[in-house]
Amino acid sequence: MKLSPLKVALLSAAMSAGLFVTQAYAAPLKAADRAMILKAVDADAPQIQDAAMKIWGFAEVGYQEVKSSTVLQDQLKAAGFDVKPGVAGMPTAFLASFKNGPGPVVAILAEFDALPGLAQTADPVKTGIPGQVAGHGCGHNLFGAASVGAAVSLKAWMVKNNIKGELRVYGSPAEEGGSGKVYLVRDGLFNDVDVTLHWHPANENSAVQGVSMANISGKFRFYGVSAHAAAAPEKGRSALDGVEVMDVAANFLREHVPDMTRIHYVITGGGTAPNVVPAFAEVYYYVRHPDPAVVKDVWARLEKASQGAALATGTTVKTEITGGVYAMLPNDTLGKVMDASLRTVGGITWTPEEQAFARKMQESLPGSPSIDTVKSITPYKVEMEGGGGSTDVSDISWVTPTVGLGTATFVPGSAGHSWQNVAAAGSSIGVKGAVNAAKTLALTGADLFSNPDTIKKAKAELDARRGPDFAYKAMLGDRPPALDYRKPSAGGQE
């Protein structure tokens, strides 16, 4: 399999730096400290569940997560963190900090946005919720709750043992296409962070470190002239025609882009009545590829396609880039620490009721693996290929050593962004996985606070991977946060 130029460069840098040496990580954390942290997370499990279920019920989409963000901020304030809301120009973002003298700065990420079109009850069969549109098909209700739970328990350990350093929680909204973390990075809020920890709901328990796809997303808005579609069609210029011609051009473009490029779109506005020539139409595009340079090039070609479509249909077009992220930069040094912590925590055991829930759900998931896989932990490795999705965590990984894990919060065989994931994220299955994640994050953070040499090595690895001349520049440019990207366009009114 051919590697992209970016991956070849990263892999060569990693090899020359002596990375990927297969050896077990020897955790410096004392057994008594590990036991204390695990006990603290277990004691905090009801609070993790409370936050997760509240946020699941709110199901607020990107940049509209007012209640969800407040729940997490309130828990952190109650635990003694200093909380600054509304950072980096995003009303639902926040930065929480506990500082105990000079020392390492360890950050934990927290997400909480839902996905539109995925309202679902916490049942193992597809059941919509009347009057609700969004749902947590990516499990971010669990993500934010567990990250805060980990931070609360880790802070308690720091206080008891007088551990020096600063622990931060970054409340990061709009991961799903809004690129919230990009604005946090762009505004310099990670400049003094030594290491960053995160996790994500998954079908399995794994600290495998891998890559993701860079992307740019945005909206193409076409403007035409309204007219009676039957009585005076010659007087109209259809904005919807502009969208459709652009989409045809984009579909022909697919044949002539580098391997692994992904181009996908939805028409978010196309008129309101067939007998009225639409004066406004909008289409929402994503372009993905492992190499950010390829993404930028393909996006530029897509913009040309939109301009050609406007010319062909007698309309005009305006483009707004609403999101853009780098590809993930894995860190093997930190990955081994996270894997060791996860193995200390162990896999997940479901009750008979939870097993019955999972088996019922798997009736809608033909060919699913055994539900017993949630008891195990995936063998550790660093993957330089794959990574079909994108995440704004990637931008953080280019400015500070970053590590993540996944825990089994979903039923094996479930697809991402599905009703099955929404149902599991609102059940005890999801909460159990979240508690395991909180334990792993807390243990990893304590380990790093106890071992500055590991942090130093992780930083050296980051420097080797990104190269000596790297300077961060956001894929979405200098635009302000797209706070309205989830709101429907108001009939062409900008």
N, C-alpha and C positions, 0 to 999 in steps of 0.2 A: 504493500500500500504506500502510495506516494505521500510524503509529508508536505505541508504547506511551507513556503519559505520562512514564515514566522516560526513555525514549530521546529524547523531545522536549526534555526538560529538559537532558539531557547534550549533545545536539547544539547547542542554543541557547547553552549555556555555552561550548562549544568554539568556536563561530563568533564569539561576542562577544569571546573571548580571542585571536582571530586565528589559530586553529589550522587545520589542514587546508590550509595554503598549499603548493601543489604546487611543490616545489623539491628538487633533488638534495642529498643530505647530503655535505658535504665532510669526510671523515675526517681528523683531525689526526695520526693515527698514522703514523709514518715507515715507508717501505717495508721498511727493514731490520728494524724491530720486527715488522711483519706476517710477514715471512719467518721470523724466529726463532720466533714463536709457532706458525706452521703446521708448521714442522719439528719442534717439540717435541711437538705433538699426534701427528704421524705416528710419532714415536719411541715414544710412549706407547700407540699403537694396540693392541699385543698385550695390554697391561694392561686396556684398555677391553674388549677381546674376552673376556679371561679372566673379568673381573667379570660381564659381561653373560651369558656362558654358564653360569656358576655359578648366578647368580640365576634364570636361565631354568629350570635343572634343579631348583632348590629349589621354585619355584612356590608361594611362601608367600602366603597371603591376608592381608587387612588386620589389623594389630596382632599378627600371628603371624610376622612376617618377621625372626625372630631371626638366622638364618644370613645372610640377604640383607643386613641392616643391618650385620652384623659384617664382611662382605667389604668394604663401602665404607668403614667406619670404619678398618679396618686399612690400606687403601691411603692414606687421608688421613694417618693417623699416620706411616706410613712416609715420606710426603712432607714431614713437618715441620709439619703442622697440629696445633693443640691441639683435642682432641675431647672434647666433653662429651656422654655418652650419657644416655638416659632423660629428656630435657627435656619440659616441659609435661605431666608425668604420663603419658607414653607410653613404655613400655620400649624400643620399637624406634626411637624418634625420636632424633636427635642434632643437635648444633650443632658444626661444625668451624670454626676460625678461624685465619687468619694475619694478624698485625698488624705493620705496618712504620711505626710513627709515626703522627702525626695526618694525617687526610686523609679522602677519601670512604669510605663503607662500602658495598661492593658485595656483594650476596647472589646465590647460585646455588642453585636448588632441585633436589633429587634425590628421585625416587620409586622404589619397588621392590616394590609389592604386586601380586599376581596376582588373577585372577578365578576364582571357582568354576565348575565345570561345563565347563571348556574344555581339559582335558588333550588334548594333541596332539603327535605326533612332529614333527620338523623335516623333514617330507616334503610334497610338493606335492599329495598326495591325503589325504583324511580318514582318519586313523589314530590311534585312541586309545592311551593308555598304560595297561596293566593296573595296577590298584592306585593310580592317580593320578587326582585329580579336577580340580585347578586347573591353569590355564595362563595364560601372559602374552598374553592377547588384546588388551591395550592397549599392549603393548611397554614396560612399566615396567622390565623388566630392562635394556633399552637406555637408558632415561631416566636412571636412577641412575648407571649406569656411565659414560655420556658426560659427565654433569654433573661427576662427580668427575674424569674425565680432563681436562676443560676447566679445572677449578680447579687441578689439579696443574701444568699447563703455564702457566697465568696466573701462578701464584705464582713459578715459576722466572723468568719475565720480570720480575716485580716485584723479585725479589732481585738479578738481574743489573743492572738499571737503577736500583736504589734508589728505586723508586716508592713514595711515601708513601700510606698508607691501610690499610684492612682488607678482606680478602677472606673471605667466609663461605660455607660450604656447609650448607644445612639439609636434613638427612635427614628426609623427611616421609612417614610411613607412611599406609596406609589411605586413599589418595585415592579409591578406588572405594567410595563410600558411607559411609566412616568419618569424613570431614571432618577428617583429621589436622592440616592446616595451620590450621584454624580455632582449634585450641587453642594453636598457636604464636603466632598473632596475638593471641588473647584474653589470653595470658599476657605480652604486651608484648615478645616477642622480636624484633619488627620495628620497634619504636619509634624506634630510632636508625639504621635502614637508609636509605641514600640512594636506591638503585635495586635492583630485584630482576630477575634474569634466569631464564628457564626455557625449556624446549623440550618437544616431544612427538613421538613417532613418528607418521608420517603416510604418505599415499600420494604426496605431492608435496613439493617443496622450496618453502617459502613463509614469508615474514615478514609476511604480511597480518595486521593487528591487527583483532580483532573482539570481539563480545560473546558471552556464553554465557547459560545460563538459571540463575536462582536456583532453589534447591530446598530442600525439607524432606523428610526420610525418617524412617520410624519403624515400629515394630511395634505392632500391636493384638493383645492377648492376651485371649482369651475363656475364662471359667471357668464350667463347668456342673456337672452331677451325672451320674455314671456309673450305668448300669442295663443289664439284659439287654434288647437291642433287640427281642427277640421275646416273651419271657415277661413282661416288666414295663416296656414302653416308657413308660407313663404316669408312672413314677417318675423317668425321666431328663430331663435338660435339656441339650440338645446344644450344646456349645461350637462345634462345626463349623457348626451351624445359624446361630449368631450371626455367624460369619465370612461365611457365604454370603449372609445377609440384608444384611450391611454391604456386601458386594461388589455386590449388586443395587442398593442405594441409591447407591453410588458411581458405578455405570454410568449411572444416570438423572441423576446430578449433572452428568455431562459436557456435557449439552445447555445447561446454565445457568451456565457459567463463561466468563470472558473468552477471547477468541481467543488462541491459542498456549499455552493451559494444557495441561499433560500430566499425566495421572493413570495410574500403572501399579502393578501389584501382583503378588505371588506368595504362594500359601498355603504357609507353611513348616512348618505342623504341623496335621494334621487328624484325628488318631486313629490307631489301630493295627490295629483289627479291626472289620469291618462289623457284627458282632453285639454290639458294646459301644458304648453311647452315649458319645461322646467327652466327657470332662470338661475337656479342654483343647484349644484350637486357636489358631493364630496366623497372622496375615496381615501381610505386609511391604509397605508402601506408599511410593511416591515421588510428590510433587507438584512440578511445575516450571512456571516462567513467567519471562520476562525481567525482570519487576518483582518485587522481593522482597515488596512490600506485597500483591500479588495472591496470592503463594504462602502468605503467612501467613493471608490471608482464606479461601482454599480449604481449607487444612489445618484451620482451625477448623470449617469446615462438614463436613469429613470426620470429625472427632472427634464431631460431633453425630450423624452417620450411624451411627457405631459405638455410641453410647449408645442410639440408637433401636433398633438391631438387638439390643442386649442386653435392652432392655425387652420387645421383641416375642418373644424366645425364652426369657425367664426365666433369663437368664445375667447375668454381670457382665463388665465389660471394663476393662482397664488399658492405658494408652498410654505408650509410651516413644519419644521422639524420639531417634533414633540419629545423625542427621546433618542438616546444614543449611548452605547456602552462599549467598553473594551472586552476582549476575551480574557478569561480567567488565567491568572499566573499562579500555578500551584507552588506550594512550598513543602518540600519533602521533610525538611527538618521539623517543622511544626506538625506535619502530618503524622510522623511517628509518635510525637507526644500525644496527639489526639487519639490515635489508634490505641496506645497503651492505656489511656484513660477509659476509652470505650470498653476495652476488654476487662478492666477492673469492674466496671458497672455491669457488664454482661448483657445477654439478650433479654427478650421479653416473653413473659408467660401470660397467656390469655385464660380467662375463666371459661367454664363450659358455655356460659351464655355468650361470651364474646366469640368463642369458636363457632357457635351456631349462627351468630350474626355474619361472621366472615364467610361461612360456607353458603349461606343464603345469598349473599352478595355475589359470590363467585359463580352462581348460576347465570349471571349476566356477563361473566368474564370467561368465555371458553378458553381452555388451554392454560389456565392459571397454575402456577406452582403451588406446592403444598403450603398450607398455612403455617406449618411447623418451621418454615424458614425464618420466621420472626424471632425464633429462639437463638439463632446463630448470628455470627458476625462475619462479614465478608473479609477474605484475606486482604491485607494491606498492600497497596502498590500506588505508583504514580502513573496516571494514564496521560499520554501526550496526544492521543487521537480520540475522536468521539465528541461528546458534548453537544447535543442537538439544540439545547436551549440557551438562553441568554440571561444574564443577571447583572444588576448594577453593583453587586459585590465586587465584580471584576475590576472596576475602576479603583477600588480600595486596594486590591491586590497588587496594583502597580506602584503604590506609594507607601505601603507598609506591609511587612510580612503578614499574610492572611491564611487562615486555615478554617476548614469547615468539616461538618459531618452530617450524615443523615441517620435518622432512626425510624423504625417501623411504626409509622402512625397510620398507614393505609393498609388495606387488604392486599396481599400479594396478587399481582396480575392487574391491578388497577392502573389506569392511564392517568397521566397528569392532566390537570384542568378538566376533571370529569365529575359527574354527579356522585359517583362512588366515593371520590375523595372528599367531597363536601359532607356526605353522610358520615364517613369515618372520622373526619375532623371534628364533628359535633358529638362524638360518642366517647365512651371510656377507652376504646381502642386508641383513639388519637391522644387522649390525655396520658395514657401509659407511655406512649412513645415520647411525648413531650417531657415527662418527668425523667426518662432515661437521658434525653438530650441535656436537660438542665444539670443533671449529675455530671455528665461528661464534660460540659463546658466549665463547670465550677472546678472540677479536678484539674483540667488542663490549665485554667487560669492560675490556680494555686501552684501547680508545678512550675509554671513560667515565672511567677513572682519569686519562687524559691531558687531559681537557677538562671541567673543573668547570662551565663555562658551560652545557654540554649538560644536566648534571644539574640545574642551577638552572632551566633552561627546562622540563625534564620535571616538576619539582615544581610550577612555576606552572601547567602544564597540568592536573596532578592536582587542584590546588586549584580550578581553574575548573570542572572536570567534576563534582566531588562537591559543590560548593557551600560557602558560608562556614560554615554551621551544622552540618556533618556531624559526628557523633560515632559511632564504631564500636560496634556492639552485635551480638554473635554471634546468628545465626538460631537456633542450638540452645540458647540461653540459658546458664545457668551450670552445666549438668550436667558431670560429669567425663567424660573420654574413654570412649566405649563400647567398651571393650577386647574384649568378648565378642560384638560384633554379628555376626561371621561364624560363631559357634559355634551349633549347633542347640539349640533350647530343650529343657531336660531334663524333658519330660513335664509342663510347667506349674510346675516348681519354679523359684522366682526366686532 
